């Protein structure tokens, strides 16, 4: 697994990923979601929760 990446151009700022993250490592900056990579557990909960499908995990 890898740390998910957020497409900043596609992020709508809905905060669904913030609410879904069990590690509480996603925050909002200028209405765009940001992942704190040092705290991410790579669970992909944010990927599944994102209605804009702008969070990808390769």
PDB file of N, H, CA, C and O in Angstrom:
ATOM      1  N   UNK A   1       0.840  -1.181   0.000  1.00  0.00           N
ATOM      2  CA  UNK A   1       0.000   0.000   0.000  1.00  0.00           C
ATOM      3  C   UNK A   1       0.888   1.250   0.000  1.00  0.00           C
ATOM      4  O   UNK A   1       2.052   1.220   0.401  1.00  0.00           O
ATOM      5  N   UNK A   2       0.293   2.333  -0.462  1.00  0.00           N
ATOM      6  H   UNK A   2      -0.652   2.358  -0.788  1.00  0.00           H
ATOM      7  CA  UNK A   2       1.014   3.605  -0.487  1.00  0.00           C
ATOM      8  C   UNK A   2       0.143   4.705   0.104  1.00  0.00           C
ATOM      9  O   UNK A   2      -1.072   4.558   0.235  1.00  0.00           O
ATOM     10  N   UNK A   3       0.775   5.779   0.449  1.00  0.00           N
ATOM     11  H   UNK A   3       1.762   5.898   0.342  1.00  0.00           H
ATOM     12  CA  UNK A   3       0.044   6.920   0.983  1.00  0.00           C
ATOM     13  C   UNK A   3      -0.792   7.531  -0.143  1.00  0.00           C
ATOM     14  O   UNK A   3      -0.261   7.825  -1.214  1.00  0.00           O
ATOM     15  N   UNK A   4      -2.083   7.723   0.086  1.00  0.00           N
ATOM     16  H   UNK A   4      -2.514   7.485   0.956  1.00  0.00           H
ATOM     17  CA  UNK A   4      -2.944   8.299  -0.953  1.00  0.00           C
ATOM     18  C   UNK A   4      -2.508   9.719  -1.324  1.00  0.00           C
ATOM     19  O   UNK A   4      -1.939  10.444  -0.507  1.00  0.00           O
ATOM     20  N   UNK A   5      -2.783  10.091  -2.550  1.00  0.00           N
ATOM     21  H   UNK A   5      -3.246   9.503  -3.214  1.00  0.00           H
ATOM     22  CA  UNK A   5      -2.471  11.423  -3.062  1.00  0.00           C
ATOM     23  C   UNK A   5      -3.773  12.132  -3.407  1.00  0.00           C
ATOM     24  O   UNK A   5      -4.699  11.525  -3.945  1.00  0.00           O
ATOM     25  N   UNK A   6      -3.835  13.419  -3.093  1.00  0.00           N
ATOM     26  H   UNK A   6      -3.083  13.912  -2.656  1.00  0.00           H
ATOM     27  CA  UNK A   6      -5.017  14.228  -3.374  1.00  0.00           C
ATOM     28  C   UNK A   6      -4.753  15.105  -4.585  1.00  0.00           C
ATOM     29  O   UNK A   6      -3.760  15.831  -4.630  1.00  0.00           O
ATOM     30  N   UNK A   7      -5.638  15.037  -5.561  1.00  0.00           N
ATOM     31  H   UNK A   7      -6.444  14.447  -5.524  1.00  0.00           H
ATOM     32  CA  UNK A   7      -5.568  15.920  -6.722  1.00  0.00           C
ATOM     33  C   UNK A   7      -6.156  17.259  -6.300  1.00  0.00           C
ATOM     34  O   UNK A   7      -7.375  17.411  -6.225  1.00  0.00           O
ATOM     35  N   UNK A   8      -5.294  18.225  -6.026  1.00  0.00           N
ATOM     36  H   UNK A   8      -4.303  18.102  -6.087  1.00  0.00           H
ATOM     37  CA  UNK A   8      -5.725  19.519  -5.509  1.00  0.00           C
ATOM     38  C   UNK A   8      -6.634  20.274  -6.475  1.00  0.00           C
ATOM     39  O   UNK A   8      -7.438  21.104  -6.050  1.00  0.00           O
ATOM     40  N   UNK A   9      -6.512  19.995  -7.751  1.00  0.00           N
ATOM     41  H   UNK A   9      -5.859  19.321  -8.096  1.00  0.00           H
ATOM     42  CA  UNK A   9      -7.360  20.639  -8.757  1.00  0.00           C
ATOM     43  C   UNK A   9      -8.795  20.114  -8.696  1.00  0.00           C
ATOM     44  O   UNK A   9      -9.739  20.826  -9.039  1.00  0.00           O
ATOM     45  N   UNK A  10      -8.948  18.877  -8.260  1.00  0.00           N
ATOM     46  H   UNK A  10      -8.181  18.299  -7.981  1.00  0.00           H
ATOM     47  CA  UNK A  10     -10.254  18.235  -8.240  1.00  0.00           C
ATOM     48  C   UNK A  10     -10.942  18.292  -6.871  1.00  0.00           C
ATOM     49  O   UNK A  10     -12.154  18.094  -6.786  1.00  0.00           O
ATOM     50  N   UNK A  11     -10.189  18.558  -5.809  1.00  0.00           N
ATOM     51  H   UNK A  11      -9.204  18.719  -5.878  1.00  0.00           H
ATOM     52  CA  UNK A  11     -10.751  18.577  -4.453  1.00  0.00           C
ATOM     53  C   UNK A  11     -11.806  19.677  -4.333  1.00  0.00           C
ATOM     54  O   UNK A  11     -11.563  20.832  -4.684  1.00  0.00           O
ATOM     55  N   UNK A  12     -12.982  19.294  -3.829  1.00  0.00           N
ATOM     56  H   UNK A  12     -13.179  18.356  -3.544  1.00  0.00           H
ATOM     57  CA  UNK A  12     -14.093  20.246  -3.685  1.00  0.00           C
ATOM     58  C   UNK A  12     -14.169  20.845  -2.285  1.00  0.00           C
ATOM     59  O   UNK A  12     -14.981  21.736  -2.036  1.00  0.00           O
ATOM     60  N   UNK A  13     -13.331  20.363  -1.372  1.00  0.00           N
ATOM     61  H   UNK A  13     -12.671  19.639  -1.575  1.00  0.00           H
ATOM     62  CA  UNK A  13     -13.329  20.880  -0.012  1.00  0.00           C
ATOM     63  C   UNK A  13     -14.495  20.413   0.832  1.00  0.00           C
ATOM     64  O   UNK A  13     -14.878  21.091   1.786  1.00  0.00           O
ATOM     65  N   UNK A  14     -15.064  19.274   0.502  1.00  0.00           N
ATOM     66  H   UNK A  14     -14.753  18.723  -0.272  1.00  0.00           H
ATOM     67  CA  UNK A  14     -16.257  18.773   1.199  1.00  0.00           C
ATOM     68  C   UNK A  14     -15.969  18.246   2.607  1.00  0.00           C
ATOM     69  O   UNK A  14     -16.880  18.147   3.429  1.00  0.00           O
ATOM     70  N   UNK A  15     -14.714  17.911   2.885  1.00  0.00           N
ATOM     71  H   UNK A  15     -13.975  17.992   2.217  1.00  0.00           H
ATOM     72  CA  UNK A  15     -14.252  17.404   4.171  1.00  0.00           C
ATOM     73  C   UNK A  15     -14.716  15.986   4.506  1.00  0.00           C
ATOM     74  O   UNK A  15     -14.578  15.556   5.651  1.00  0.00           O
ATOM     75  N   UNK A  16     -15.258  15.256   3.543  1.00  0.00           N
ATOM     76  H   UNK A  16     -15.369  15.606   2.612  1.00  0.00           H
ATOM     77  CA  UNK A  16     -15.660  13.867   3.790  1.00  0.00           C
ATOM     78  C   UNK A  16     -14.451  13.016   4.190  1.00  0.00           C
ATOM     79  O   UNK A  16     -14.562  12.141   5.049  1.00  0.00           O
ATOM     80  N   UNK A  17     -13.312  13.272   3.573  1.00  0.00           N
ATOM     81  H   UNK A  17     -13.222  13.982   2.876  1.00  0.00           H
ATOM     82  CA  UNK A  17     -12.102  12.504   3.900  1.00  0.00           C
ATOM     83  C   UNK A  17     -11.616  12.801   5.311  1.00  0.00           C
ATOM     84  O   UNK A  17     -11.119  11.908   5.998  1.00  0.00           O
ATOM     85  N   UNK A  18     -11.756  14.052   5.747  1.00  0.00           N
ATOM     86  H   UNK A  18     -12.160  14.777   5.189  1.00  0.00           H
ATOM     87  CA  UNK A  18     -11.358  14.438   7.103  1.00  0.00           C
ATOM     88  C   UNK A  18     -12.162  13.630   8.118  1.00  0.00           C
ATOM     89  O   UNK A  18     -11.608  13.091   9.077  1.00  0.00           O
ATOM     90  N   UNK A  19     -13.470  13.552   7.894  1.00  0.00           N
ATOM     91  H   UNK A  19     -13.920  13.989   7.116  1.00  0.00           H
ATOM     92  CA  UNK A  19     -14.352  12.799   8.793  1.00  0.00           C
ATOM     93  C   UNK A  19     -14.081  11.301   8.744  1.00  0.00           C
ATOM     94  O   UNK A  19     -14.235  10.615   9.755  1.00  0.00           O
ATOM     95  N   UNK A  20     -13.681  10.783   7.589  1.00  0.00           N
ATOM     96  H   UNK A  20     -13.557  11.339   6.768  1.00  0.00           H
ATOM     97  CA  UNK A  20     -13.493   9.338   7.414  1.00  0.00           C
ATOM     98  C   UNK A  20     -12.154   8.827   7.937  1.00  0.00           C
ATOM     99  O   UNK A  20     -12.017   7.635   8.211  1.00  0.00           O
ATOM    100  N   UNK A  21     -11.179   9.695   8.078  1.00  0.00           N
ATOM    101  H   UNK A  21     -11.290  10.664   7.856  1.00  0.00           H
ATOM    102  CA  UNK A  21      -9.822   9.260   8.429  1.00  0.00           C
ATOM    103  C   UNK A  21      -9.721   8.826   9.891  1.00  0.00           C
ATOM    104  O   UNK A  21      -9.862   9.657  10.788  1.00  0.00           O
ATOM    105  N   UNK A  22      -9.477   7.528  10.148  1.00  0.00           N
ATOM    106  H   UNK A  22      -9.363   6.853   9.419  1.00  0.00           H
ATOM    107  CA  UNK A  22      -9.363   7.054  11.532  1.00  0.00           C
ATOM    108  C   UNK A  22      -8.086   7.539  12.216  1.00  0.00           C
ATOM    109  O   UNK A  22      -8.028   7.581  13.445  1.00  0.00           O
ATOM    110  N   UNK A  23      -7.067   7.903  11.447  1.00  0.00           N
ATOM    111  H   UNK A  23      -7.114   7.869  10.449  1.00  0.00           H
ATOM    112  CA  UNK A  23      -5.804   8.382  12.014  1.00  0.00           C
ATOM    113  C   UNK A  23      -5.824   9.893  12.249  1.00  0.00           C
ATOM    114  O   UNK A  23      -4.882  10.459  12.804  1.00  0.00           O
ATOM    115  N   UNK A  24      -6.904  10.529  11.821  1.00  0.00           N
ATOM    116  H   UNK A  24      -7.669  10.069  11.370  1.00  0.00           H
ATOM    117  CA  UNK A  24      -7.055  11.985  11.952  1.00  0.00           C
ATOM    118  C   UNK A  24      -5.853  12.734  11.377  1.00  0.00           C
ATOM    119  O   UNK A  24      -5.366  13.694  11.974  1.00  0.00           O
ATOM    120  N   UNK A  25      -5.381  12.287  10.215  1.00  0.00           N
ATOM    121  H   UNK A  25      -5.777  11.507   9.729  1.00  0.00           H
ATOM    122  CA  UNK A  25      -4.196  12.902   9.615  1.00  0.00           C
ATOM    123  C   UNK A  25      -4.524  13.776   8.406  1.00  0.00           C
ATOM    124  O   UNK A  25      -3.617  14.222   7.703  1.00  0.00           O
ATOM    125  N   UNK A  26      -5.805  14.023   8.160  1.00  0.00           N
ATOM    126  H   UNK A  26      -6.542  13.661   8.731  1.00  0.00           H
ATOM    127  CA  UNK A  26      -6.195  14.883   7.045  1.00  0.00           C
ATOM    128  C   UNK A  26      -6.766  16.175   7.605  1.00  0.00           C
ATOM    129  O   UNK A  26      -7.629  16.165   8.484  1.00  0.00           O
ATOM    130  N   UNK A  27      -6.276  17.269   7.088  1.00  0.00           N
ATOM    131  H   UNK A  27      -5.576  17.277   6.374  1.00  0.00           H
ATOM    132  CA  UNK A  27      -6.764  18.583   7.483  1.00  0.00           C
ATOM    133  C   UNK A  27      -7.072  19.392   6.232  1.00  0.00           C
ATOM    134  O   UNK A  27      -6.779  18.972   5.113  1.00  0.00           O
ATOM    135  N   UNK A  28      -7.665  20.553   6.443  1.00  0.00           N
ATOM    136  H   UNK A  28      -7.903  20.894   7.352  1.00  0.00           H
ATOM    137  CA  UNK A  28      -7.998  21.429   5.327  1.00  0.00           C
ATOM    138  C   UNK A  28      -7.070  22.640   5.340  1.00  0.00           C
ATOM    139  O   UNK A  28      -6.824  23.233   6.390  1.00  0.00           O
ATOM    140  N   UNK A  29      -6.562  22.996   4.176  1.00  0.00           N
ATOM    141  H   UNK A  29      -6.761  22.514   3.323  1.00  0.00           H
ATOM    142  CA  UNK A  29      -5.751  24.197   4.025  1.00  0.00           C
ATOM    143  C   UNK A  29      -6.238  24.906   2.771  1.00  0.00           C
ATOM    144  O   UNK A  29      -6.175  24.357   1.671  1.00  0.00           O
ATOM    145  N   UNK A  30      -6.720  26.120   2.944  1.00  0.00           N
ATOM    146  H   UNK A  30      -6.771  26.566   3.837  1.00  0.00           H
ATOM    147  CA  UNK A  30      -7.267  26.895   1.832  1.00  0.00           C
ATOM    148  C   UNK A  30      -8.361  26.117   1.100  1.00  0.00           C
ATOM    149  O   UNK A  30      -8.423  26.124  -0.129  1.00  0.00           O
ATOM    150  N   UNK A  31      -9.227  25.441   1.872  1.00  0.00           N
ATOM    151  H   UNK A  31      -9.177  25.435   2.871  1.00  0.00           H
ATOM    152  CA  UNK A  31     -10.355  24.654   1.351  1.00  0.00           C
ATOM    153  C   UNK A  31      -9.936  23.456   0.505  1.00  0.00           C
ATOM    154  O   UNK A  31     -10.714  22.980  -0.322  1.00  0.00           O
ATOM    155  N   UNK A  32      -8.710  22.965   0.707  1.00  0.00           N
ATOM    156  H   UNK A  32      -8.078  23.352   1.379  1.00  0.00           H
ATOM    157  CA  UNK A  32      -8.208  21.782   0.009  1.00  0.00           C
ATOM    158  C   UNK A  32      -7.719  20.793   1.069  1.00  0.00           C
ATOM    159  O   UNK A  32      -7.047  21.182   2.024  1.00  0.00           O
ATOM    160  N   UNK A  33      -8.055  19.527   0.898  1.00  0.00           N
ATOM    161  H   UNK A  33      -8.601  19.211   0.123  1.00  0.00           H
ATOM    162  CA  UNK A  33      -7.615  18.497   1.837  1.00  0.00           C
ATOM    163  C   UNK A  33      -6.110  18.264   1.713  1.00  0.00           C
ATOM    164  O   UNK A  33      -5.551  18.259   0.616  1.00  0.00           O
ATOM    165  N   UNK A  34      -5.468  18.072   2.877  1.00  0.00           N
ATOM    166  H   UNK A  34      -5.922  18.077   3.768  1.00  0.00           H
ATOM    167  CA  UNK A  34      -4.034  17.821   2.932  1.00  0.00           C
ATOM    168  C   UNK A  34      -3.797  16.634   3.865  1.00  0.00           C
ATOM    169  O   UNK A  34      -4.326  16.593   4.976  1.00  0.00           O
ATOM    170  N   UNK A  35      -3.000  15.673   3.407  1.00  0.00           N
ATOM    171  H   UNK A  35      -2.570  15.706   2.505  1.00  0.00           H
ATOM    172  CA  UNK A  35      -2.684  14.492   4.210  1.00  0.00           C
ATOM    173  C   UNK A  35      -1.333  14.682   4.887  1.00  0.00           C
ATOM    174  O   UNK A  35      -0.341  15.000   4.232  1.00  0.00           O
ATOM    175  N   UNK A  36      -1.301  14.483   6.207  1.00  0.00           N
ATOM    176  H   UNK A  36      -2.108  14.225   6.739  1.00  0.00           H
ATOM    177  CA  UNK A  36      -0.039  14.479   6.938  1.00  0.00           C
ATOM    178  C   UNK A  36       0.566  13.097   6.731  1.00  0.00           C
ATOM    179  O   UNK A  36       0.171  12.135   7.389  1.00  0.00           O
ATOM    180  N   UNK A  37       1.514  13.003   5.826  1.00  0.00           N
ATOM    181  H   UNK A  37       1.835  13.785   5.291  1.00  0.00           H
ATOM    182  CA  UNK A  37       2.055  11.712   5.422  1.00  0.00           C
ATOM    183  C   UNK A  37       2.751  10.960   6.548  1.00  0.00           C
ATOM    184  O   UNK A  37       2.793   9.729   6.529  1.00  0.00           O
ATOM    185  N   UNK A  38       3.292  11.668   7.520  1.00  0.00           N
ATOM    186  H   UNK A  38       3.257  12.667   7.536  1.00  0.00           H
ATOM    187  CA  UNK A  38       3.991  10.989   8.616  1.00  0.00           C
ATOM    188  C   UNK A  38       3.023  10.296   9.577  1.00  0.00           C
ATOM    189  O   UNK A  38       3.433   9.432  10.352  1.00  0.00           O
ATOM    190  N   UNK A  39       1.742  10.670   9.531  1.00  0.00           N
ATOM    191  H   UNK A  39       1.409  11.372   8.902  1.00  0.00           H
ATOM    192  CA  UNK A  39       0.743  10.059  10.401  1.00  0.00           C
ATOM    193  C   UNK A  39      -0.195   9.101   9.658  1.00  0.00           C
ATOM    194  O   UNK A  39      -0.954   8.370  10.294  1.00  0.00           O
ATOM    195  N   UNK A  40      -0.153   9.097   8.348  1.00  0.00           N
ATOM    196  H   UNK A  40       0.464   9.691   7.831  1.00  0.00           H
ATOM    197  CA  UNK A  40      -1.050   8.269   7.535  1.00  0.00           C
ATOM    198  C   UNK A  40      -0.756   6.786   7.738  1.00  0.00           C
ATOM    199  O   UNK A  40       0.398   6.358   7.714  1.00  0.00           O
ATOM    200  N   UNK A  41      -1.825   6.005   7.938  1.00  0.00           N
ATOM    201  H   UNK A  41      -2.763   6.352   7.957  1.00  0.00           H
ATOM    202  CA  UNK A  41      -1.683   4.558   8.122  1.00  0.00           C
ATOM    203  C   UNK A  41      -1.960   3.780   6.834  1.00  0.00           C
ATOM    204  O   UNK A  41      -1.949   2.549   6.829  1.00  0.00           O
ATOM    205  N   UNK A  42      -2.209   4.513   5.740  1.00  0.00           N
ATOM    206  H   UNK A  42      -2.218   5.513   5.744  1.00  0.00           H
ATOM    207  CA  UNK A  42      -2.439   3.912   4.422  1.00  0.00           C
ATOM    208  C   UNK A  42      -3.656   2.993   4.392  1.00  0.00           C
ATOM    209  O   UNK A  42      -3.656   1.979   3.694  1.00  0.00           O
ATOM    210  N   UNK A  43      -4.692   3.349   5.151  1.00  0.00           N
ATOM    211  H   UNK A  43      -4.692   4.172   5.718  1.00  0.00           H
ATOM    212  CA  UNK A  43      -5.886   2.496   5.228  1.00  0.00           C
ATOM    213  C   UNK A  43      -6.840   2.708   4.051  1.00  0.00           C
ATOM    214  O   UNK A  43      -7.717   1.879   3.809  1.00  0.00           O
ATOM    215  N   UNK A  44      -6.675   3.807   3.323  1.00  0.00           N
ATOM    216  H   UNK A  44      -5.962   4.480   3.520  1.00  0.00           H
ATOM    217  CA  UNK A  44      -7.504   4.151   2.162  1.00  0.00           C
ATOM    218  C   UNK A  44      -8.954   4.501   2.492  1.00  0.00           C
ATOM    219  O   UNK A  44      -9.796   4.512   1.595  1.00  0.00           O
ATOM    220  N   UNK A  45      -9.261   4.785   3.746  1.00  0.00           N
ATOM    221  H   UNK A  45      -8.576   4.776   4.475  1.00  0.00           H
ATOM    222  CA  UNK A  45     -10.619   5.213   4.107  1.00  0.00           C
ATOM    223  C   UNK A  45     -10.976   6.503   3.387  1.00  0.00           C
ATOM    224  O   UNK A  45     -12.126   6.701   2.996  1.00  0.00           O
ATOM    225  N   UNK A  46     -10.001   7.378   3.210  1.00  0.00           N
ATOM    226  H   UNK A  46      -9.066   7.218   3.528  1.00  0.00           H
ATOM    227  CA  UNK A  46     -10.235   8.650   2.521  1.00  0.00           C
ATOM    228  C   UNK A  46     -10.548   8.430   1.040  1.00  0.00           C
ATOM    229  O   UNK A  46     -11.373   9.134   0.458  1.00  0.00           O
ATOM    230  N   UNK A  47      -9.882   7.450   0.447  1.00  0.00           N
ATOM    231  H   UNK A  47      -9.212   6.878   0.920  1.00  0.00           H
ATOM    232  CA  UNK A  47     -10.119   7.138  -0.965  1.00  0.00           C
ATOM    233  C   UNK A  47     -11.572   6.706  -1.155  1.00  0.00           C
ATOM    234  O   UNK A  47     -12.245   7.155  -2.083  1.00  0.00           O
ATOM    235  N   UNK A  48     -12.045   5.839  -0.277  1.00  0.00           N
ATOM    236  H   UNK A  48     -11.499   5.474   0.477  1.00  0.00           H
ATOM    237  CA  UNK A  48     -13.413   5.336  -0.362  1.00  0.00           C
ATOM    238  C   UNK A  48     -14.444   6.423  -0.049  1.00  0.00           C
ATOM    239  O   UNK A  48     -15.546   6.405  -0.596  1.00  0.00           O
ATOM    240  N   UNK A  49     -14.093   7.368   0.826  1.00  0.00           N
ATOM    241  H   UNK A  49     -13.198   7.382   1.270  1.00  0.00           H
ATOM    242  CA  UNK A  49     -15.054   8.389   1.269  1.00  0.00           C
ATOM    243  C   UNK A  49     -15.181   9.565   0.303  1.00  0.00           C
ATOM    244  O   UNK A  49     -16.183  10.279   0.351  1.00  0.00           O
ATOM    245  N   UNK A  50     -14.223   9.784  -0.551  1.00  0.00           N
ATOM    246  H   UNK A  50     -13.409   9.204  -0.590  1.00  0.00           H
ATOM    247  CA  UNK A  50     -14.195  10.975  -1.400  1.00  0.00           C
ATOM    248  C   UNK A  50     -15.255  10.918  -2.513  1.00  0.00           C
ATOM    249  O   UNK A  50     -15.147  10.098  -3.425  1.00  0.00           O
ATOM    250  N   UNK A  51     -16.281  11.789  -2.442  1.00  0.00           N
ATOM    251  H   UNK A  51     -16.369  12.456  -1.701  1.00  0.00           H
ATOM    252  CA  UNK A  51     -17.301  11.780  -3.493  1.00  0.00           C
ATOM    253  C   UNK A  51     -16.798  12.334  -4.833  1.00  0.00           C
ATOM    254  O   UNK A  51     -17.362  12.030  -5.884  1.00  0.00           O
ATOM    255  N   UNK A  52     -15.745  13.140  -4.789  1.00  0.00           N
ATOM    256  H   UNK A  52     -15.287  13.387  -3.935  1.00  0.00           H
ATOM    257  CA  UNK A  52     -15.182  13.706  -6.027  1.00  0.00           C
ATOM    258  C   UNK A  52     -14.174  12.769  -6.672  1.00  0.00           C
ATOM    259  O   UNK A  52     -13.694  13.031  -7.774  1.00  0.00           O
ATOM    260  N   UNK A  53     -13.854  11.678  -5.989  1.00  0.00           N
ATOM    261  H   UNK A  53     -14.245  11.464  -5.094  1.00  0.00           H
ATOM    262  CA  UNK A  53     -12.881  10.683  -6.468  1.00  0.00           C
ATOM    263  C   UNK A  53     -11.546  11.338  -6.812  1.00  0.00           C
ATOM    264  O   UNK A  53     -10.896  10.968  -7.790  1.00  0.00           O
ATOM    265  N   UNK A  54     -11.142  12.321  -5.990  1.00  0.00           N
ATOM    266  H   UNK A  54     -11.670  12.621  -5.196  1.00  0.00           H
ATOM    267  CA  UNK A  54      -9.880  13.019  -6.252  1.00  0.00           C
ATOM    268  C   UNK A  54      -8.727  12.493  -5.403  1.00  0.00           C
ATOM    269  O   UNK A  54      -7.603  12.988  -5.495  1.00  0.00           O
ATOM    270  N   UNK A  55      -9.014  11.478  -4.571  1.00  0.00           N
ATOM    271  H   UNK A  55      -9.926  11.076  -4.497  1.00  0.00           H
ATOM    272  CA  UNK A  55      -7.951  10.871  -3.766  1.00  0.00           C
ATOM    273  C   UNK A  55      -7.654   9.482  -4.337  1.00  0.00           C
ATOM    274  O   UNK A  55      -8.536   8.630  -4.440  1.00  0.00           O
ATOM    275  N   UNK A  56      -6.405   9.284  -4.697  1.00  0.00           N
ATOM    276  H   UNK A  56      -5.688   9.976  -4.613  1.00  0.00           H
ATOM    277  CA  UNK A  56      -5.999   8.026  -5.330  1.00  0.00           C
ATOM    278  C   UNK A  56      -4.892   7.354  -4.530  1.00  0.00           C
ATOM    279  O   UNK A  56      -4.032   8.022  -3.955  1.00  0.00           O
ATOM    280  N   UNK A  57      -4.922   6.056  -4.503  1.00  0.00           N
ATOM    281  H   UNK A  57      -5.620   5.513  -4.970  1.00  0.00           H
ATOM    282  CA  UNK A  57      -3.874   5.269  -3.885  1.00  0.00           C
ATOM    283  C   UNK A  57      -3.400   4.250  -4.909  1.00  0.00           C
ATOM    284  O   UNK A  57      -4.182   3.427  -5.385  1.00  0.00           O
ATOM    285  N   UNK A  58      -2.117   4.310  -5.246  1.00  0.00           N
ATOM    286  H   UNK A  58      -1.482   4.979  -4.860  1.00  0.00           H
ATOM    287  CA  UNK A  58      -1.578   3.405  -6.277  1.00  0.00           C
ATOM    288  C   UNK A  58      -0.919   2.198  -5.667  1.00  0.00           C
ATOM    289  O   UNK A  58      -0.414   1.339  -6.389  1.00  0.00           O
TER     290      UNK A  58
END
